[in-house]
Amino acid sequence: MEKIKMTTPLVEMDGDEMTRILWKMIKDELLIPFIDLKTEYYDLGLEYREQTKDQVTIDSALATKKYGVAVKCATITPNAARVKEYNLTEMWKSPNGTIRAILDGTVFRAPILVKGLDPYVPTWKKPITIARHAYGDVYRGVEMKIPTAGKAELVFTDKDGNVSRETIHEFDGPGIIQGMHNLDSSIESFARSCFNFALDTKQDLWFATKDTISKKYDHNFKDIFQEIFDAEYKEKFDAAGIEYFYTLIDDAVARVIRSEGGYIWACKNYDGDVMSDMIATAYGSLAMMTSVLVSPEGNYEYEAAHGTVQRHYYKHLKGETTSTNSVATIFAWTGALNKRGELDNIPALCDFAKKLEKATIDTIESGHMTKDLALMTSLENVTTENSESFIKEIRKNLEAML
């Protein structure tokens, strides 16, 4: 068959360790034989980030703004051990954090449902997508240990020198305090990204905080969401036949457990951090989770929700066979290709992406899967594939469809 033509490049962000190995396998086996693949390539491997003093990460984010769609491999966020291992001059920041900050985006994560991998919550029949605000709160918190009795205050000095203050607590002994902040502009971007993604995927949107306790901080989130929805999105939601509603976070948890899924659950930063892992575990595995960063301007960056699979990479370097799950990385590519096809009006590219997703799911449901899935599946008589043979099995199914 003739290769599918692309008109606009994807921004391709290569990564680290075992996922970098899988990245090349996926391109060689599942993409390049079928697509005239156009990408603008950025090497976000830790060695090249060190060489460029992390400029490559910034450049890749700016390219995403230019072209609108990116696909990213998992990358190392270095700690002290990694600094020593890779002989780094600096403990470079998380590439995901840098890209999120430049795109001002919201992360949407959803499980990939497969027969034989049953959710731990029996009522869940459809995916639940977590939308996580990616700025501020405890992640930018300032903390202080209180050594003795005294008064802790929250003090704000405006640009004209006017001072406002609130007493946090009158301590009669040692304790601890923390200051958190957020920005109206960031919350507005979060809200618009959520509303746009709900319209894009035609799913209901839930948003939950604890405004009954946090009457200013959390209430500000609630108010901004409602104001933007009423002014800009209500008519669009009505026309699409979808719903937006706000509820308390504890009520949301109860609703989620009783639901059948099939909606977007928007969460503040910490709530989203916790709930996305809960959703991933309850549906099966982080290796079976899609992840897409969406900016309010409509830029998309697709990636796997998991890390670089360091342990398998060290086995690979020793020449040992690994059985590494590539599903989330494949779906990062299909998500990006489908979005590129939508934006450029290339139905064949969208169709290919959907068929590759179906071929991947069909491969697992036919009993061919990596070791992590074989250990949890309810299917009988399964074949445990290695990293490469699993991708080759997907290719067989894909070729049969095409």
Disulfide bonds with the S-S distance in Angstrom:
none
